[in-house]
Amino acid sequence: MDFLRPASWEEALAAKAEHPAAVPIAGGTDVMVEINFDHRRPEYLMDLNRIGELTEWEVGADSVRLGASVPYSAIMENLRSELPGLALASHTVASPQIRNRGGVGGNLGTASPAGDAHPALLAAGAEVEAESVRGSRLIPIDEFYTGVKRNALAPDELIRAVRVKKADGPQQYSKVGTRNAMVIAVCAFGLALHPETRTVRTGIGSAAPTPVRAKTAEEFLNAALEEGGFWDNGKIITPSVARQFADLCSAACNPIDDVRGTASYRRHAVGVMARRTLTWTWESYRGTAARTEGVA
């Protein structure tokens, strides 16, 4: 196994073009596990740690541009207001040591359905900034996951950054694991309210071959909130609406039985998390509406 150490982004793109099978490594929290267990033996490893721009972020008027190697700890400490769902997801990642090393770009590159960042990115409506010597492009997060641990990157492309819309409403994230830390998710759920467009987006992790959205559940809830005037009147969402939303989220899953949990448990747990996160986010929205508009 040969080790490539580009000193700049341009050198990294050139090296990837010359060696398309080269595996990028920054935090190494996924790649090194696979190598240590001999599940993967790439011909080339490409160390991206000398490229400082990958650890930088920029807060714009409408979105945040996260360098691919921005560590989870930095998201937790600096972007809690702009990206609350992703900050909550970052809290659940492994241990403090790994949160100081791992980043969203690694989660996306690995594309594991159990990656902690995926539900939050789906719910927020992110875009992946991919680049090669041929140019750059933005891949909508909905189009990024193509199969089990497969993504939409071309062989010569690298992830440069992730662009995430700044939260315009409450966001939540919930995860089920066999213990509180250093654990792969049995299943996970992200939810984001988008009051500006009067829509709700979801993200489900570790309950299907890829991270997925519960689109039918979103459509149902969007219609129920609009028809009931909930966005304007700030009323409590009725239990029947919450139950139907939860059932539709469960139905969006296509899980497996494995050592971490059964398929039936994952479906049930996703439904519970969907109902709870909907309750939490809507109560937060009602509180904000009450303060700003006098809604009771």
C-alpha positions as CSV (number, residue, x, y, z in Angstrom):
1,M,0.0,0.0,0.0
2,D,1.5,3.3,-1.1
3,F,0.9,6.6,0.8
4,L,0.2,9.8,-1.0
5,R,0.6,13.2,0.8
6,P,-0.5,16.1,-1.3
7,A,0.4,19.5,0.1
8,S,-2.4,21.4,-1.6
9,W,-5.9,20.8,-3.0
10,E,-4.6,21.0,-6.5
11,E,-2.0,18.3,-5.8
12,A,-4.8,16.2,-4.3
13,L,-6.9,16.5,-7.4
14,A,-4.0,15.6,-9.6
15,A,-3.1,12.6,-7.5
16,K,-6.7,11.4,-7.6
17,A,-6.8,11.8,-11.4
18,E,-3.6,9.7,-11.7
19,H,-4.8,7.1,-9.1
20,P,-8.6,7.0,-9.2
21,A,-8.6,4.0,-6.8
22,A,-6.7,6.0,-4.1
23,V,-8.7,6.2,-0.9
24,P,-8.8,9.6,0.8
25,I,-8.1,9.7,4.5
26,A,-8.4,12.6,6.9
27,G,-9.9,11.6,10.3
28,G,-9.5,8.0,9.4
29,T,-12.2,6.9,11.8
30,D,-13.9,4.6,9.2
31,V,-11.0,3.8,6.8
32,M,-8.5,2.7,9.5
33,V,-11.1,0.4,11.1
34,E,-11.6,-1.3,7.7
35,I,-7.8,-1.6,7.1
36,N,-7.1,-2.8,10.7
37,F,-9.6,-5.6,10.3
38,D,-8.3,-6.4,6.8
39,H,-11.7,-5.6,5.3
40,R,-10.0,-3.2,2.9
41,R,-6.6,-3.1,1.4
42,P,-6.4,-0.2,-1.0
43,E,-3.4,0.2,-3.3
44,Y,-3.1,3.9,-2.4
45,L,-4.0,5.9,0.6
46,M,-4.2,9.7,0.2
47,D,-3.6,11.7,3.3
48,L,-5.5,15.0,3.1
49,N,-4.4,16.4,6.5
50,R,-1.9,18.9,5.0
51,I,-4.7,20.7,3.2
52,G,-5.8,23.3,5.7
53,E,-8.7,24.7,3.7
54,L,-10.6,21.4,4.3
55,T,-10.9,22.2,8.0
56,E,-12.4,25.7,7.4
57,W,-16.0,26.7,7.3
58,E,-17.8,29.8,6.1
59,V,-21.2,31.1,7.3
60,G,-23.0,32.9,4.5
61,A,-26.3,34.7,4.4
62,D,-28.4,31.6,3.7
63,S,-26.0,28.6,4.1
64,V,-22.9,27.2,5.8
65,R,-20.1,25.9,3.7
66,L,-18.3,23.2,5.7
67,G,-14.9,22.0,4.6
68,A,-14.9,18.2,4.2
69,S,-12.5,17.8,7.2
70,V,-14.2,20.2,9.7
71,P,-14.3,18.1,12.9
72,Y,-17.6,17.3,14.6
73,S,-16.3,19.1,17.7
74,A,-16.0,22.3,15.8
75,I,-19.6,21.9,14.5
76,M,-20.8,21.4,18.1
77,E,-18.9,24.4,19.4
78,N,-19.4,26.9,16.6
79,L,-22.4,26.1,14.5
80,R,-25.1,25.1,17.0
81,S,-27.3,28.0,15.9
82,E,-26.9,27.7,12.2
83,L,-26.9,23.9,12.0
84,P,-28.7,22.6,15.1
85,G,-29.6,19.2,13.7
86,L,-26.1,18.5,12.6
87,A,-24.7,19.8,15.9
88,L,-27.0,17.3,17.8
89,A,-25.9,14.5,15.5
90,S,-22.3,15.4,16.1
91,H,-22.8,15.0,19.9
92,T,-23.7,11.3,19.3
93,V,-20.5,10.5,17.4
94,A,-18.3,8.0,19.2
95,S,-16.0,9.7,21.7
96,P,-14.4,13.2,22.2
97,Q,-11.2,11.9,20.6
98,I,-13.0,10.8,17.5
99,R,-15.2,13.9,17.4
100,N,-11.9,15.9,17.3
101,R,-10.7,14.0,14.2
102,G,-13.7,12.8,12.2
103,G,-15.7,15.0,9.9
104,V,-18.8,15.1,7.7
105,G,-16.7,14.5,4.5
106,G,-15.6,11.2,5.8
107,N,-19.2,10.1,6.6
108,L,-20.2,11.0,3.1
109,G,-17.2,9.3,1.5
110,T,-17.9,6.1,3.3
111,A,-21.7,6.4,2.7
112,S,-22.5,3.9,5.4
113,P,-26.2,3.8,6.1
114,A,-25.3,4.1,9.8
115,G,-23.3,7.3,9.4
116,D,-24.4,9.7,12.1
117,A,-24.4,12.8,10.0
118,H,-26.6,11.5,7.2
119,P,-30.1,12.0,8.7
120,A,-29.3,15.6,9.7
121,L,-27.9,16.4,6.3
122,L,-31.0,14.9,4.6
123,A,-33.4,16.8,6.8
124,A,-31.5,20.1,6.4
125,G,-31.3,19.8,2.6
126,A,-27.5,19.7,2.1
127,E,-25.4,19.7,-1.1
128,V,-22.1,18.0,-1.6
129,E,-19.4,20.0,-3.3
130,A,-17.4,17.5,-5.4
131,E,-14.4,18.4,-7.5
132,S,-11.9,16.8,-9.9
133,V,-9.3,18.2,-12.4
134,R,-12.3,18.3,-14.8
135,G,-14.2,20.9,-12.6
136,S,-16.6,21.0,-9.7
137,R,-20.2,20.3,-9.2
138,L,-22.9,20.3,-6.5
139,I,-24.6,17.0,-5.7
140,P,-28.0,17.3,-3.9
141,I,-27.9,15.1,-0.8
142,D,-31.0,13.3,-2.1
143,E,-29.0,12.1,-5.1
144,F,-25.7,11.3,-3.3
145,Y,-26.4,7.9,-1.8
146,T,-26.6,5.3,-4.5
147,G,-26.3,2.0,-2.6
148,V,-24.8,0.3,0.4
149,K,-21.6,2.2,1.1
150,R,-21.8,3.7,-2.4
151,N,-22.1,7.3,-3.5
152,A,-22.4,9.4,-6.5
153,L,-18.8,10.5,-6.7
154,A,-16.9,9.8,-9.9
155,P,-13.7,7.8,-9.5
156,D,-11.5,10.9,-9.9
157,E,-13.6,13.2,-7.6
158,L,-13.0,14.3,-4.1
159,I,-15.4,15.9,-1.6
160,R,-14.2,19.5,-1.0
161,A,-17.1,20.8,1.1
162,V,-20.7,20.3,2.2
163,R,-23.1,23.2,1.8
164,V,-26.0,23.2,4.3
165,K,-28.9,25.6,4.5
166,K,-28.9,27.6,7.7
167,A,-31.8,26.5,9.9
168,D,-34.9,28.7,9.5
169,G,-36.8,26.6,12.1
170,P,-36.3,24.0,14.8
171,Q,-34.4,20.8,14.1
172,Q,-33.9,17.6,16.0
173,Y,-31.9,14.4,15.9
174,S,-32.4,11.1,17.7
175,K,-30.3,8.0,17.8
176,V,-30.8,4.5,19.2
177,G,-27.7,2.6,20.2
178,T,-26.8,-0.4,22.3
179,R,-25.0,2.0,24.7
180,N,-24.5,5.8,25.1
181,A,-21.1,6.2,23.4
182,M,-18.7,4.5,21.0
183,V,-21.6,2.8,19.3
184,I,-22.8,2.3,15.7
185,A,-26.5,3.4,15.4
186,V,-29.1,0.8,15.6
187,C,-31.2,3.4,13.8
188,A,-31.3,7.2,13.8
189,F,-33.8,9.9,12.8
190,G,-33.5,13.6,11.9
191,L,-36.2,16.1,11.4
192,A,-36.2,19.8,10.4
193,L,-39.0,22.3,10.2
194,H,-38.7,24.8,7.4
195,P,-41.2,27.6,8.2
196,E,-40.1,29.8,5.3
197,T,-41.3,27.2,2.8
198,R,-43.8,25.6,5.2
199,T,-42.3,22.2,4.8
200,V,-40.9,19.4,6.9
201,R,-37.9,17.2,5.9
202,T,-36.8,14.0,7.5
203,G,-33.7,11.7,7.4
204,I,-33.5,8.1,8.5
205,G,-30.2,6.3,9.2
206,S,-29.3,2.6,9.7
207,A,-32.8,1.4,8.7
208,A,-32.4,0.9,4.9
209,P,-29.6,0.1,2.5
210,T,-28.9,3.8,2.3
211,P,-29.8,6.8,4.4
212,V,-33.3,7.8,3.2
213,R,-36.0,10.4,3.7
214,A,-39.6,9.4,4.7
215,K,-41.1,11.3,1.7
216,T,-44.6,10.0,2.1
217,A,-44.6,11.0,5.7
218,E,-43.3,14.4,4.8
219,E,-46.1,14.9,2.2
220,F,-48.7,13.8,4.7
221,L,-47.5,16.1,7.4
222,N,-47.0,19.1,5.1
223,A,-50.6,18.7,3.9
224,A,-51.9,18.3,7.5
225,L,-50.1,21.3,8.8
226,E,-51.3,23.5,5.8
227,E,-54.9,22.3,5.9
228,G,-55.1,22.8,9.7
229,G,-53.5,26.2,9.5
230,F,-50.9,25.0,12.1
231,W,-48.1,27.2,10.7
232,D,-50.3,30.3,11.4
233,N,-52.3,29.4,14.5
234,G,-49.5,27.7,16.4
235,K,-51.8,25.0,17.8
236,I,-50.5,21.7,19.2
237,I,-50.4,19.0,16.6
238,T,-53.1,16.5,17.2
239,P,-52.2,13.0,18.4
240,S,-53.8,11.4,15.3
241,V,-51.6,13.4,13.0
242,A,-48.5,12.6,15.0
243,R,-49.3,8.9,15.0
244,Q,-49.9,8.8,11.3
245,F,-46.7,10.6,10.6
246,A,-44.8,8.1,12.8
247,D,-46.4,5.1,11.1
248,L,-45.5,6.5,7.7
249,C,-41.9,7.1,8.8
250,S,-41.8,3.4,10.0
251,A,-43.1,2.3,6.6
252,A,-40.3,4.2,4.8
253,C,-37.7,1.9,6.4
254,N,-36.3,-1.2,4.7
255,P,-34.1,-2.6,7.5
256,I,-32.3,-5.9,8.1
257,D,-31.8,-8.1,11.1
258,D,-28.3,-8.0,12.4
259,V,-26.3,-8.2,15.7
260,R,-27.3,-4.7,16.7
261,G,-31.1,-5.1,16.2
262,T,-33.9,-6.7,14.4
263,A,-35.8,-5.2,11.4
264,S,-39.0,-5.0,13.4
265,Y,-37.3,-3.2,16.2
266,R,-35.8,-0.7,13.9
267,R,-39.2,0.1,12.3
268,H,-40.7,0.5,15.7
269,A,-37.9,2.7,17.0
270,V,-38.0,4.9,13.9
271,G,-41.7,5.5,14.5
272,V,-41.1,6.4,18.1
273,M,-38.3,8.8,17.3
274,A,-40.4,10.4,14.5
275,R,-43.2,11.1,16.9
276,R,-40.9,12.4,19.6
277,T,-38.8,14.6,17.4
278,L,-42.0,16.0,15.8
279,T,-43.3,16.9,19.2
280,W,-40.1,18.5,20.3
281,T,-39.6,20.6,17.1
282,W,-43.2,21.7,17.0
283,E,-43.2,22.8,20.7
284,S,-40.1,24.8,19.9
285,Y,-41.7,26.3,16.9
286,R,-44.8,27.2,18.9
287,G,-42.7,28.8,21.6
288,T,-40.9,30.9,19.0
289,A,-44.1,31.9,17.4
290,A,-45.6,32.9,20.7
291,R,-42.7,35.1,21.5
292,T,-42.6,36.8,18.1
293,E,-46.3,37.0,17.1
294,G,-48.2,36.6,20.3
295,V,-49.6,33.2,19.4
296,A,-51.0,31.4,22.5
